[in-house]
Amino acid sequence: MRDQEEGRDKRAIVVDYRLSAAPRKVWRALTEPRLLESWLMPNDIEPEVGRRFTFRTTPAPGFDGVVKCEVLKVEPDSRLVYSWRGGLLDTIVTWTLKLSSTGGTDLRLEHTGFDREHSATYDMLDEGWRKKAAGSLERVSSSLD
């Protein structure tokens, strides 16, 4: 019961993107280090369950600039789940890709597990996922062959 109560105290960021690129291209933009870096952050991702990787960004008070991650689930071209730990965060990122009716990708991001007392970090990431990621991810994925 305690886990359920704690779960109710958590917040989530959920963003739906409509991208013109096919799921195969969007998958590459999510899982190839060079492509992922071009729209998000430097990283050393490998889409293999159990693989640990990091994102690196500018340090800030209480945060060394390193996001430690572990790949939790991989379904090529359809689902990628990894932990996201850095500073005070211990969260989960889930990407779900579906072929859209136009041949592009309906992409859902769910970034879950935010403690309510970390609202500034939540707000910053919410804005980043909604604004920065949308255009940049579209640009990168649609440029691929």
C-alpha positions as CSV (number, residue, x, y, z in Angstrom):
1,M,0.0,0.0,0.0
2,R,2.8,2.4,0.8
3,D,4.2,2.2,-2.8
4,Q,0.8,3.1,-4.1
5,E,0.5,6.0,-1.8
6,E,4.0,7.2,-2.8
7,G,3.1,6.7,-6.5
8,R,0.2,9.2,-6.1
9,D,2.6,11.8,-4.8
10,K,4.6,11.6,-8.1
11,R,4.2,13.7,-11.1
12,A,4.7,12.8,-14.8
13,I,5.5,14.7,-18.0
14,V,3.5,13.3,-21.0
15,V,4.1,14.7,-24.4
16,D,2.7,13.5,-27.7
17,Y,4.6,14.4,-30.9
18,R,3.4,14.0,-34.5
19,L,6.5,13.6,-36.6
20,S,6.8,13.4,-40.3
21,A,9.5,10.7,-40.3
22,A,8.7,7.0,-40.2
23,P,9.2,5.1,-36.9
24,R,12.5,3.6,-38.1
25,K,14.0,7.1,-38.5
26,V,12.7,8.4,-35.2
27,W,14.0,5.3,-33.5
28,R,17.5,6.1,-34.9
29,A,17.2,9.6,-33.5
30,L,16.4,8.2,-30.1
31,T,19.0,5.4,-30.0
32,E,22.1,6.5,-32.0
33,P,24.5,8.5,-29.8
34,R,25.5,11.0,-32.5
35,L,21.9,11.7,-33.6
36,L,20.5,11.8,-30.0
37,E,23.3,14.3,-29.1
38,S,22.3,16.5,-32.0
39,W,18.8,17.2,-30.5
40,L,19.2,16.4,-26.8
41,M,22.6,16.0,-25.0
42,P,26.0,14.2,-25.4
43,N,25.5,10.6,-24.5
44,D,26.8,7.0,-24.9
45,I,23.5,5.2,-25.3
46,E,23.3,1.6,-26.6
47,P,19.7,0.3,-26.9
48,E,20.4,-3.0,-25.0
49,V,18.5,-4.0,-21.9
50,G,20.7,-3.6,-18.9
51,R,23.1,-1.2,-20.6
52,R,24.1,1.8,-18.5
53,F,24.8,5.1,-20.2
54,T,25.0,8.8,-19.4
55,F,23.8,12.1,-20.7
56,R,26.0,15.1,-20.0
57,T,25.0,18.7,-19.7
58,T,26.0,21.9,-17.9
59,P,26.4,21.5,-14.2
60,A,24.1,23.5,-11.9
61,P,23.8,23.9,-8.1
62,G,23.1,20.4,-6.7
63,F,23.6,18.7,-10.1
64,D,27.0,17.7,-11.5
65,G,25.7,17.7,-15.1
66,V,25.6,13.9,-15.5
67,V,22.3,12.0,-15.9
68,K,22.9,8.3,-15.2
69,C,20.6,6.0,-17.1
70,E,20.0,2.3,-17.6
71,V,18.1,0.8,-20.5
72,L,15.1,-1.1,-19.0
73,K,13.1,-2.1,-22.2
74,V,13.8,-2.2,-25.9
75,E,11.3,-3.0,-28.6
76,P,13.0,-1.8,-31.8
77,D,11.1,0.9,-33.7
78,S,8.3,0.9,-31.1
79,R,9.3,1.3,-27.4
80,L,12.4,2.4,-25.4
81,V,12.4,2.7,-21.6
82,Y,15.3,3.9,-19.5
83,S,15.9,5.2,-16.0
84,W,17.0,8.9,-15.6
85,R,18.9,9.7,-12.5
86,G,20.7,12.9,-11.8
87,G,20.8,15.5,-9.0
88,L,17.7,14.8,-7.0
89,L,15.9,12.9,-9.8
90,D,15.2,9.2,-9.9
91,T,12.8,8.9,-12.8
92,I,11.8,6.8,-15.8
93,V,11.7,7.9,-19.5
94,T,9.5,5.9,-21.9
95,W,9.3,6.5,-25.6
96,T,6.5,4.8,-27.5
97,L,6.5,5.0,-31.3
98,K,3.5,4.2,-33.6
99,L,3.1,4.5,-37.4
100,S,0.7,7.4,-38.0
101,S,-2.0,7.3,-40.7
102,T,0.2,9.7,-42.8
103,G,3.3,7.4,-42.7
104,G,5.0,9.4,-40.0
105,T,5.3,8.7,-36.3
106,D,3.0,9.3,-33.4
107,L,5.6,9.5,-30.6
108,R,4.7,9.6,-26.9
109,L,7.1,10.6,-24.2
110,E,6.3,9.7,-20.6
111,H,8.8,11.0,-18.1
112,T,7.6,9.7,-14.8
113,G,8.5,9.6,-11.1
114,F,9.0,13.3,-10.2
115,D,8.7,14.1,-6.5
116,R,6.3,17.1,-6.0
117,E,8.9,19.0,-4.0
118,H,11.2,19.2,-7.1
119,S,8.8,21.4,-9.1
120,A,11.5,23.7,-10.5
121,T,13.3,20.7,-12.1
122,Y,9.9,19.3,-13.3
123,D,9.0,22.6,-14.9
124,M,12.4,23.0,-16.6
125,L,12.2,19.5,-18.1
126,D,8.5,19.8,-19.0
127,E,9.3,22.9,-21.0
128,G,12.3,21.4,-22.6
129,W,10.5,18.2,-23.7
130,R,7.6,20.3,-25.0
131,K,9.4,23.1,-26.8
132,K,13.1,22.2,-27.5
133,A,12.7,18.5,-28.2
134,A,9.7,18.8,-30.5
135,G,11.3,20.9,-33.3
136,S,14.8,19.4,-32.9
137,L,13.6,15.8,-32.9
138,E,11.5,16.5,-36.0
139,R,14.5,18.2,-37.8
140,V,16.9,15.3,-37.0
141,S,14.6,12.4,-37.8
142,S,13.2,13.9,-41.0
143,S,16.8,14.5,-42.3
144,L,17.7,10.8,-42.2
145,D,17.8,8.5,-45.3
